[in-house]
């Protein structure tokens, strides 16, 4: 049984959407101040832009790429698709504040990072004072920097060039 042609369907079952066209003339056309008529605007073409996660500061791109491949400094576990390694900024600024530079980061699992930066500390850090966490974060940072600087210079340069090439490919080859 086919669709009703009076309701926008045809006998083959396809639905035809009919739009009303505004064919009425402007009733105030000859007046001194006629009602403005809308002109059809051409669609705006937006240029693609770099994702927000790509920062303009590229000085520590290699270090950050290396950080994401390391084990968590707290648990010693590798990252996974569900709990990846994040670069946790350590130092004075609190959660949500601008934190120095990207060289003051240590690798942490996402779940550990969330507990670490929480104002109301829960989980594994609930019994630690703020000063104890600061001392621990400085120790983690010294340990991470020692491991980074122990790498051969060629390896560190490889991480830097690879990270910059990945960022450039995400930008679509444009420089900002």
RAZI-V930576 format. One record per backbone hydrogen bond with DSSP energy under -0.5 kcal/mol. NH is the residue of the N-H (numbers start at 1). CO is the residue of the C=O. E is the energy in kcal/mol with one decimal. If there is no record, write none. Layout:
nh=NH co=CO e=E
nh=NH co=CO e=E
This chain:
nh=3 co=10 e=-1.0
nh=7 co=4 e=-1.2
nh=8 co=5 e=-1.1
nh=9 co=4 e=-1.8
nh=10 co=14 e=-1.7
nh=13 co=10 e=-1.4
nh=16 co=8 e=-3.5
nh=16 co=14 e=-0.5
nh=17 co=15 e=-0.6
nh=18 co=16 e=-0.6
nh=19 co=17 e=-0.5
nh=23 co=21 e=-1.6
nh=29 co=26 e=-1.4
nh=31 co=28 e=-1.0
nh=34 co=31 e=-0.6
nh=46 co=44 e=-0.7
nh=54 co=51 e=-1.6
nh=55 co=53 e=-0.8
nh=58 co=56 e=-0.9
nh=61 co=58 e=-1.1
nh=64 co=60 e=-2.4
nh=65 co=61 e=-2.2
nh=66 co=62 e=-2.3
nh=67 co=63 e=-2.5
nh=68 co=64 e=-1.8
nh=69 co=66 e=-1.4
nh=70 co=67 e=-1.4
nh=72 co=77 e=-2.8
nh=73 co=107 e=-2.5
nh=76 co=72 e=-1.7
nh=80 co=83 e=-1.2
nh=86 co=108 e=-3.7
nh=88 co=86 e=-0.8
nh=88 co=106 e=-3.0
nh=89 co=87 e=-0.6
nh=90 co=104 e=-2.4
nh=97 co=94 e=-1.8
nh=100 co=98 e=-0.7
nh=104 co=101 e=-1.4
nh=105 co=103 e=-0.7
nh=106 co=88 e=-2.0
nh=108 co=86 e=-2.4
nh=110 co=84 e=-1.8
nh=113 co=109 e=-3.0
nh=114 co=110 e=-2.2
nh=115 co=111 e=-1.5
nh=116 co=112 e=-2.7
nh=117 co=113 e=-2.3
nh=118 co=115 e=-0.6
nh=121 co=119 e=-1.2
nh=125 co=122 e=-1.2
nh=126 co=123 e=-1.3
nh=128 co=125 e=-1.5
nh=133 co=129 e=-2.0
nh=134 co=130 e=-2.1
nh=135 co=131 e=-2.2
nh=136 co=132 e=-2.4
nh=137 co=133 e=-2.5
nh=138 co=134 e=-2.2
nh=139 co=135 e=-2.2
nh=140 co=136 e=-2.4
nh=141 co=137 e=-2.3
nh=142 co=138 e=-2.5
nh=143 co=139 e=-2.3
nh=144 co=140 e=-2.5
nh=145 co=141 e=-2.8
nh=146 co=142 e=-2.2
nh=147 co=143 e=-1.8
nh=148 co=144 e=-2.2
nh=149 co=145 e=-2.8
nh=150 co=146 e=-1.1
nh=151 co=147 e=-0.5
nh=151 co=148 e=-1.2
nh=156 co=152 e=-2.0
nh=157 co=153 e=-2.5
nh=158 co=154 e=-2.1
nh=159 co=155 e=-2.3
nh=160 co=156 e=-2.0
nh=161 co=157 e=-2.7
nh=162 co=158 e=-2.5
nh=163 co=159 e=-2.4
nh=164 co=160 e=-2.3
nh=165 co=161 e=-2.1
nh=166 co=162 e=-2.2
nh=167 co=163 e=-2.3
nh=168 co=164 e=-2.4
nh=169 co=165 e=-2.2
nh=170 co=166 e=-1.8
nh=171 co=167 e=-1.5
nh=172 co=168 e=-0.7
nh=173 co=168 e=-2.4
